[in-house]
Amino acid sequence: MGVWSLGWLSPSVILLGVLFAYPIGYAIYLAFTNLELIGPTARTYQFTGLANFTRLIHDPTFWQSTWLTVIFVVGSGIIAQTVLGMVLAVLMRRALRAVRISVGVVVVLAWIIPEISAAFVFYAFGTSGGLLGQVLRRPGEDFLSTVPMLIVCVANVWRNAAFSMLVFSAGLRNVPEEIEEAAELEGASSWRRLMSVTLPIMRPTIVTNLLLLTLLNLSDFTLIYVMTQGGPGTQTAILPVYMYIQAFQFNNLGYGSMVALALVLLGALLSLVYVRQLRTEV
């Protein structure tokens, strides 16, 4: 019976191998070659061992990109989007129905519009003569040149806060009202109930949201590339952007694959931390 079961599963296994395992394995192999987009090694590339890895370790721009990635993921993703999403979810839980619908439509609309559209909106917002300059009474300043990472992080929070809001709104519905009412009868304030009752119950939801936000922001490319192309210089070149620059602007596909491999390993390490936190709940 076990052999027949494996036989029925074989089409799925083959499909996963062709569409998932083989591309990943081939990409890992390319990270250890001298493949280029154009030139003599475009067709006759060779395995070069740890040459790309050694270059990566001694590449100051890679370490700068890694630090920018951490700032982008932690600052605009893990902290800002989580806090803003929780605030919106809590406020909308007690708000009037008309207010909930109005705020929900506005926030979700920012999330569902194409990412390239959001990028153009914030490009116009932060560039010279944009709305930000008008509000701050500095119309001639190009904020995408003076504080590019800040503008990119604000754009990212504006677009993706709805994701956390929806996750936390669903989590809040699963918090038993009886527990909160008991805490209220004991004299606990709203803030105390939130910190001591609601958030501990929602801990698995919060950790899951953090995991999804981390993976979502680690793979963000379009928003930054459309707004700044990684510039000025490399001031906003997080790892996905730096990978693209190396692979398709400098034509070094082998080294770009090595940067991509480093990005995957970073995401895997962060995911293991979250998964370990979730396992403590079991």
C-alpha positions in Angstrom: 0.0 0.0 0.0 2.9 2.3 0.8 4.5 1.8 -2.7 1.2 2.6 -4.4 0.9 5.7 -2.3 4.3 6.8 -3.4 3.3 6.1 -7.0 0.3 8.4 -6.7 2.5 11.1 -5.2 5.2 10.9 -7.9 3.6 13.5 -10.3 3.6 16.1 -7.5 7.2 15.2 -6.5 8.3 15.6 -10.2 6.5 18.9 -10.5 8.0 20.3 -7.4 11.4 19.1 -8.5 11.1 20.7 -11.9 9.5 24.0 -10.8 11.2 24.4 -7.4 14.2 22.2 -6.5 15.9 22.4 -9.9 15.8 26.3 -10.3 17.1 26.7 -6.7 19.8 24.2 -7.2 20.8 25.8 -10.5 20.8 29.3 -9.0 23.1 28.1 -6.2 25.4 26.5 -8.8 25.6 29.8 -10.8 26.7 31.6 -7.6 30.0 29.6 -7.9 30.6 30.4 -11.6 32.0 33.3 -13.6 28.8 33.6 -15.7 28.2 37.0 -17.2 25.3 38.5 -19.2 27.6 39.4 -22.1 31.2 38.7 -23.0 33.2 35.5 -23.5 31.8 33.8 -20.3 28.2 34.4 -21.3 28.1 30.9 -22.9 31.3 29.2 -21.8 31.2 30.0 -18.1 33.1 27.8 -15.6 32.9 26.8 -12.0 35.2 29.1 -10.0 34.8 27.6 -6.6 34.8 30.2 -3.8 35.9 33.1 -5.9 32.6 34.9 -5.7 32.3 34.2 -2.0 35.7 35.7 -1.4 34.7 38.7 -3.4 31.5 39.0 -1.4 33.3 38.9 1.9 35.7 41.7 0.9 33.0 43.8 -0.9 32.3 46.9 1.3 29.3 47.8 -0.8 27.8 44.4 0.0 28.1 45.0 3.7 26.7 48.5 3.3 23.7 46.9 1.4 23.3 44.4 4.2 23.1 47.1 6.8 20.7 49.1 4.6 18.6 45.9 4.3 18.5 45.6 8.1 17.4 49.2 8.5 14.7 48.8 5.8 13.4 45.5 7.2 13.6 46.3 10.9 12.7 50.0 10.7 10.0 50.2 8.1 8.8 46.6 8.3 9.1 45.0 11.7 8.7 48.1 13.9 6.8 50.7 11.9 4.3 48.5 10.1 3.7 46.3 13.1 3.1 49.2 15.5 1.0 51.1 13.0 -1.0 48.0 12.0 -1.7 47.2 15.7 -2.8 50.8 16.4 -5.1 50.8 13.5 -6.6 47.4 14.4 -7.2 48.4 18.0 -8.7 51.7 17.1 -11.0 50.3 14.5 -12.1 47.5 16.9 -13.9 50.1 19.0 -14.8 52.7 16.3 -18.1 53.2 14.7 -19.0 51.1 11.7 -18.8 54.1 9.3 -15.4 55.0 10.6 -14.1 51.4 10.4 -15.3 51.1 6.8 -13.8 54.5 5.8 -10.4 53.9 7.4 -10.3 50.4 6.1 -11.0 51.4 2.6 -8.3 54.1 2.6 -5.6 51.9 4.2 -6.4 48.8 2.1 -6.5 50.9 -1.1 -2.9 51.9 -0.4 -2.0 48.3 -0.1 -3.7 46.9 -3.2 -2.6 49.6 -5.7 0.3 48.4 -7.9 3.7 48.9 -6.2 5.0 50.8 -9.1 2.2 53.3 -8.7 3.0 53.8 -5.1 6.6 54.3 -6.0 5.7 57.1 -8.5 3.4 58.7 -5.9 6.2 59.0 -3.3 8.7 59.9 -6.0 6.5 62.9 -6.8 6.0 63.5 -3.0 9.7 63.7 -2.1 11.4 65.1 -5.2 12.2 68.8 -5.7 9.0 70.7 -6.0 6.9 67.9 -4.4 4.3 68.1 -1.7 6.7 67.3 1.1 8.9 70.3 0.2 5.8 72.5 0.0 4.6 71.4 3.4 8.0 71.9 5.0 8.4 75.2 3.1 11.5 73.9 1.4 10.2 73.5 -2.2 13.6 73.4 -3.9 14.9 70.5 -1.8 15.1 67.0 -3.3 14.5 64.8 -0.3 15.2 61.7 -2.4 18.8 63.0 -2.5 19.2 64.3 1.0 17.3 61.7 3.0 16.5 58.9 0.5 16.4 56.0 2.9 13.9 57.8 5.1 11.5 58.6 2.2 11.8 55.0 0.9 10.9 53.7 4.4 8.0 56.0 4.7 6.7 54.9 1.3 7.1 51.2 2.4 5.2 51.8 5.7 2.4 53.7 3.9 1.9 50.9 1.4 2.2 47.8 3.6 0.7 48.9 7.0 -2.7 47.5 5.8 -1.3 44.0 5.8 -0.5 44.1 9.6 -3.8 45.8 10.2 -5.8 43.0 8.6 -3.7 40.3 10.4 -4.2 42.0 13.8 -7.9 42.7 13.2 -8.4 39.0 12.6 -6.3 38.2 15.7 -8.3 40.6 17.9 -11.5 38.8 16.9 -10.1 35.6 18.5 -9.5 37.2 21.8 -12.3 36.1 24.2 -14.3 39.0 25.4 -14.9 37.3 28.7 -11.2 37.6 29.6 -11.2 41.3 28.8 -14.4 41.9 30.7 -13.0 40.1 33.7 -9.9 42.3 33.6 -12.1 45.4 33.3 -14.1 44.3 36.4 -10.8 44.0 38.3 -10.1 47.7 37.6 -7.6 47.3 34.8 -7.3 50.3 32.5 -7.6 50.0 28.7 -3.8 50.2 28.3 -3.3 47.6 31.1 -5.8 45.3 29.4 -4.1 45.7 26.1 -0.5 45.0 27.4 -1.3 42.3 30.0 -4.3 40.5 28.4 -4.8 41.2 24.7 -1.2 41.2 23.4 -0.1 38.0 25.3 -3.1 36.1 23.9 -2.2 37.4 20.4 1.5 36.4 20.7 1.3 33.7 18.0 -0.5 36.1 15.6 2.2 38.8 16.3 5.1 36.4 15.7 3.5 35.1 12.5 2.9 38.7 11.3 6.6 39.5 12.0 7.7 36.5 10.0 5.5 37.4 7.0 6.6 41.1 7.2 10.3 40.1 7.3 10.0 37.9 4.2 7.9 40.5 2.4 10.3 43.4 3.0 13.4 41.3 2.4 12.2 40.7 -1.2 11.1 44.3 -1.8 12.6 45.6 -5.1 10.2 47.5 -7.2 9.4 50.3 -4.7 13.0 51.3 -4.2 14.3 50.7 -7.7 11.5 52.9 -9.2 12.0 55.6 -6.7 15.9 55.8 -6.5 17.4 53.0 -8.5 19.4 52.3 -5.4 20.9 55.8 -5.3 22.1 58.4 -4.8 25.2 56.3 -5.2 24.3 53.2 -3.2 22.5 54.9 -0.3 19.3 52.9 -0.9 20.7 49.8 -2.5 19.3 47.1 -0.3 20.3 43.5 -1.1 17.6 42.8 -3.8 18.5 46.1 -5.6 22.3 45.4 -5.2 21.8 41.9 -6.6 20.0 43.4 -9.7 22.7 46.0 -10.2 25.4 43.4 -10.2 23.6 40.9 -12.4 21.9 43.1 -15.0 23.7 46.5 -14.9 27.3 45.2 -14.4 26.4 42.0 -16.3 27.9 39.8 -13.6 25.3 37.0 -13.2 27.5 34.8 -11.2 28.3 37.4 -8.5 24.7 38.6 -8.6 23.6 35.0 -7.8 26.0 34.9 -4.9 24.4 38.1 -3.5 21.0 36.5 -4.0 22.2 33.4 -2.1 23.3 35.6 0.8 19.9 37.2 0.8 18.2 33.8 1.0 20.4 32.8 3.9 19.6 36.0 5.7 15.9 35.3 5.3 16.3 31.7 6.4 18.1 32.7 9.6 15.5 35.3 10.5 12.7 32.8 9.7 14.3 30.2 12.0 14.2 32.7 14.8 10.5 33.3 14.3 9.7 29.6 13.9 11.5 28.9 17.2 9.4 31.5 18.9 6.2 29.9 17.5 7.3 26.4 18.7 7.4 27.7 22.3 3.6 28.2 22.0 3.0 24.5 21.2 
